[in-house]
């Protein structure tokens, strides 16, 4: 028997989406799904490709001193974009923020692609960061508004696949494009993909009508914007803490942590810093498992190259294996979603993450053959693929039309802070542990990641089921 939720689109579904719904690629949703996944794909590909060619860019533009800022600045500005877009989505819906996010990202791409100096390129990256943050939040709100709850898991499978695919082909394509046409086309070439994705969802955007959902939210919340700026500044400080020495390093870490704690109390649902049951625990889980995975991912190829003597191409296959497992885990939870609860999938994913990272730490500490690193890292990718889509489903399930934007922004901020913070602290752990030599610095980083993953597992046990479970 078909429920009312399955038979009809959401109440605020735009007029451009019509007809019976069989799935995310049915006549009703086909182009909106493909278009939104294309937007995710272009953001992910750009990030992966730029990471690959940035050494070439810094050398050509003689901007080695701005190398780190090109990445950390973009990540920091994305938080501000998330906050602004979240508030705007709660005020008037996702359409304007979605379009503006894409356009700002495209402008940033153009500025970076045409940059005559490293300083101008960094400025373009800052604009990209703001636009990318706004785009990410707007897409989550759009999923909540334009799809029935039963389709949310499969939509997030599409998002996950679109994000993972560049991990498989991005570095290779970036290298080929750079050698054949020059690094500028890494930025300029992606513009066509972004505009194509926007064109695919144009019928929905034209049919949709952004309307204020809450008269009290008529003005942009200054407090949240300032908190977003504070988070961005703290992330930059934490990322540069490794450059300090002696007590200054620990003072920078303490200051960044204090600012983050105060600002996140404004930007995340109440109780998130203590993993209160329900939506707060969802945010805490995402922050911890994202921090665990990213803080270790950057050191996996480094371990294989520096300690085991493998070539960069072979070492990179470990990340490729993790990316394939990520996509497989995402597909599995979407395909077999009804066989476990939302909480059950989140816990399963967190367990796999802990097993993968702890196994990697053990392999490094014991000096196991490198093949074991390849094998155990697959568990980490699988766990992320299983857990993240379900946590997104739970976030939407706990949200109402009045706070979808805030909660979507909070989720994106949790990911950004968890990832950037985890990588920053892991870098400090690596520096401190380097005094012992051998593989111990790597083992220490992976042990730190395993602790974060274990804390994420404990938080995952408190996520509940959300409204999506009954939709």
N, C-alpha and C positions, 0 to 999 in steps of 0.2 A: 504494500500500500504506500503510495506516494504522499509524503507529508506536504503541508502548505509551504514549508520552507523550501522544499525541493522543487515544487511545482511552479513557483513564481520567483522572479528576481527580487532582491532586497527592495524595501519600500522606497529607498532613495536612489535606486538604480537609474542611471540616465536614460532618456528616451532612445538613444542610439543603440541600446542593447535590447533586442527583442527576440521572441521565439522560444520554443521549448529547449530546456537545458539538459544535455546528456553528459556533458563534461566540459573541461576547460577548453577543448578544441572543437566543441560543437558549433553550429552556425551562430548561436547567440554570442559566444565568447571568443571565437577563433582569433580574430584580428586584434582584439584588445589584449589577449594573452600573449600572442606573438609579439605585439608591439611593446608591451611592458617588459617581456623577457629580453627583447633587443636592447632596451634602455639599460637593463641590468648588465647585459653582455658588454655594451660599449664602455661602461664605467669600469667593469672588471678588467677588460682587455687593456684599456688605457693604463690602469694601475700596474698590471703585470709587465706590459711592454716598456713603460717608462722606467721601472725598476731595472730592467735589463739594459737599457741604453743610456741611463743617466751618467755612467762613467765616461762614455764617449762625449756626451753633451758638456759635462764639466770640463773636460780637457779642451774641446774645441772653443768653448766660450771663456776659458781661463777663469772658471768660477769654482774651484775646489773648495774655497772657504764657505761657499753657500750651498754645498752639496747636501748637508743634513737638513738645512732649512727648506730645501725644495720638497722634502718629504714631510717633515714634522710640521711645517707651516700649513701645508695643505690639509693634513689630518686635524690640526687644531682649528682651522677655520671651518671645517666640516661640522664641528660641534655647534658653532654659532648658527650655521645654516639649518641644522636640525632643530634647534630651539625656535628660530624664527618661523620655519615652515610648520612645525607642530602647532604653534599658536595660531598661525594663519589658517591651517586646516580645520581647527576647532571653530574658528570664527566663520569661515565661508566655504569649507570643503576643500578637496585636494586639487581641483582643476588649475587654478591660477598658480599655486605653488609648484605643481608638476611642470607646467609649461615654463615658468620662470626659472626653475631649477635646471631644466634642459638647456635653455637659452644661455644662462650664466656659465654653465659648463662648456658650452660651445664657444662662447666668447673667450673663456680661459684657454681653451685649446688653441684658438686662433692666435691669441697673444703669445702663448708659449711657442707655437710653431713658427712664428715670424720674429721671435725675440732676437735682437742684435747683441744682447749682453745677458749674462747670467742673472743679473738683477731683474731685468724685464721678464725673463722666464719664470723666476720665482714669483713675481707679481701675478703672472698668468696662472701659476699653480695655486695661488691663494684664492683667486676667483673660482677656479675649478673646485677647490675644496668646499667653498661655500655653496656653490651650485650642486655639487654631488651630495652634500648633506641634505639639502632641501629636497632633492630628487628622491633620495632613499626613503625619507619619511613620507613623502607624498604618495609613493607607490604602495606603502603598507596601508595607508588610509584608503587609497583607491580600492585595494583588495577587499577591505572591510565593507565598503559602500557598494561595490559593483558585482560582487559574487556572493552566492548563498554560502552559509557556513560549511556545508558538506564538501564544497569544492576548495576550501582554503588549503588543506594539506597538499593537494596536487598543484595548486598555484605556486606554493612555496617550493615544491619539487622543481618546477620550471625555473624559479629564481635561483635555486641552489645549483642546478645544472648550468645555467647561464653564467654563474659566478665561477664555477669550477672549470668549465671548458677552457677559458684562457690560460689556466694553469698548465694545461696539456700542450697547447700549441702557441701560446703567447710569446714565450721567449724565443722560440724558433722563428716565428713570423716576424717578430721585432728585429731579430738579427738579419734576416733576409732583406726586409724593407730598408734597414739602415745601410746595408752594404750596397743595395741596388739603387736606392733613390735618396738616401740621406735621412738622418734622424728626424728632421722636421716633419716628414710625412707620417711619423708615428702619431703626432698631434693632429695634423691637418687631415689625414686620411680617415680618422675616426669621426670627424664631423659628419660625414655622409651617413654613417651608421646611426648616429644620434638623431639626425633629422628624419631618417627613414622610420625609425621607431616611433617618433612623434607623429609622423604622417599616418602610420598604421592605426593609431588610436584616435585620429582626428574625428571620425564620426561620433565617438563617445564624448570627446571633449566638446564638440559643437552641440550635441544634444544635452549635455549636462548643464546644470545651472547652479553655480555656487551661491548658496544662501547662508546668511548668518544663522548659526544654530543656537546662539546664546546672546541676547542683547547685552548682557553684562560683560561680554568679551569683545566689545566694540573697539577697544584699543589694544595695541600690542603690549603684552605684559613686560614692563621695563625690568622688573626684578628677575624674571627668567632669562631675559637677554643678557643682563649683567652677569648672572650666574654662568651662562654659557661662555661669555668672554673670560670669566675667571677660570673655568675648566680648561679652556684653550691655553691660557697663560700657564696654568699649573702643568699641563701636559708638555708644553715646551720646556719648562724648567726641569721637570723630571727627566725628559729626554736628554737634557744637557748635563745632568748631575754627574755623569761619568767623567766629564771633563774637569771637574773640580778635584782637589786633593785634600787629604786630611779631614779635619772637622768641617770644612766648608761643604764637602760632599754630603755629609749627613745632615747638615743644616738645610741644604737645598732640598733633600729628600723629605725632611720633616715639614718644611714649609709647603712644598707641593702637596704632600699628603693631607695637611690641615686644610688647605684651600679646596682641594677636591672633596673632602668630607663635608665641608660647609656648603659648597655649591651643589653637590649631588643631593643634598637634602631638599633643595628647591626643585631640581630637575627630574628626580625620580619619584615614583609613588612613595608615600609615607611608609616607613618600615623596611625599605629596600636595603639599607645598610646593615640591618640585622636579620634579613631573610625572613620577614614575617610571612605567614602562610598566605598563599594565593598569589596575586599579581606581584607583590614585592619580591617574593621568592623567585618568580620568573625572571625578573630583572637581575637579581643577584646571581642566579645560575648562569645566565648569558654572560655576565661580566666575568665570572670566574673561569668558565670553560673556554671562552674566547681568549682570555689572558693566558690560560694554560697552554692552549694549542699554539698560539702565535709566538709566545716566548720560547717555545722549543723548536718550532718550525724553522726559524732563522738560523739555528745552530745545527740542524741535522746535516745539511750539505757541508757545512764548515767542518764538522766532525769527520765526515767521510773523506774530505779532501786533505785536511791538515793531519789528522791522526792515522788514517788508513792509507793515504796516498792515492786515492782514486782520482780519476780525471773529473773535471766539472761536469762533463756530459753524463758520465755514469752516476756521479753523486746526485745529480738532479733527478734521476729516475726514482729515487726514494720519495721525493715530493710528488712526482707523477703518480706513483702507486697510491700515495695517500689521497690524491685528488680523485683518482678513479674510485677508490673505496668510499670517499665522501659522496660522490654522485650515486654510487650503488646503495649506500645507506639511506640517502634521501629518497631514492626510488622505492626502496623496500618499505619505509614507513608510510609512504603515500599509497602504495599498492595494497599493503596489508594493514592499513590503519585501524580497521575495526577489530582486529584481533587483540589489541592491547589498548589500554586507556592512554590518554594524553600524558598523564603522569608516568605511566609505565614506559612509554617510549622515551621520555626525557631521562628517566633513571637508567634505562638500558644504554642510551647514548653516553651518559656520564660515566658509567662503568667501563665501557669500551675505551673512552678517552683515558681514564686512569690506567687501565691495563696497558694501553699503547705507550703512554709517556713513561710509566714506571718501568716497563720492559726496556725501553730505550735507555733509560738511566742505568739499569742493571747491565745491559750489554756494554755500555761505555765503561762502566766501573770495572767490569770483569774482563775487559779486553776481548770480548767474544768476536768471532769472525764478522765482518761487515754485513754479511747476508742477513744476520739476525736483526740488524737495524732496519733493513728493508722490510722484513717480515712484521716486526712489532709495530712499526710506524703506520702500517695499514689499519690497525685497530683504531688509532687516533682519528684518521680520516673518516673511517666508518662511523665512529661515535659522533663526530660533528655533523655528519650527514643525517644521522637519525635524530639527534637532539634539537638542532636549531630550527628546522621547520615546525616541529611540535611546540616549541616554545613560542614561535610566532603565532601559531594557531591559538595557543592559550592567551597570549596578549590580546588578540582581537576578541576572543571569547569573553574576556573580563572587561572589555571596553564598551562604552556607550557612545552614541553619536556626538555627545558633548565633549568627550575626552579622548576620542580616537587619535587626534593629532598629538596631544600631550603624551599619550602612552606609546605611540609609534616613535615619537622623538626620543622618549626615555629609553626605549629598546635600542635605538641606533646609538644613542649616547653611551649606554652600557657596553655595547660592542666596542665602540671607539676607545672609551676609557680603559676597558679591560685589556684590549689588544695593545694599545700604546703603553699603558702602565706596566703590563706584563713584560713587554719587550725591554722597556727601560730598566726595570728592576733586574731582569735576567742579565742585562749587560753589566750591571754593577756586580752581580754575583760572579759573573765570568771573570771580571777584572780581579776581584778579591781572591778567587780560587786559583787564579793563574800562578800564584806563588808556589803551588804544589806541582805544577808541570804535568806532563802526560795527558791523559784523557780526563783528569779530575775536574778541570774547569767545565768541560761539557757535561760530565756526570752531575756536577753541582747545579748547573742550569736545568737539566732535566728533572732533578730531584725537586727543585723549586717549582717547576711546572706540575709535577705530580701532586705536590701539596695543594696547589691551586685547584687542580682537577678533583682531588678528594673533597675539598671544601665545596666545590661545585656539585659534587654528588650528594653531599649532605643537604645542600640547598634544594636540589632537584626533588628530594623526597617531600618537600613542602609546597610544591607548586599547585597542588589541587587539580581540578578538572576544568574550571572555567565554564562559561555559558555555552561554548562551542560543543561541549560534550553532549548537550541535550538538544542541539539545533537539528 
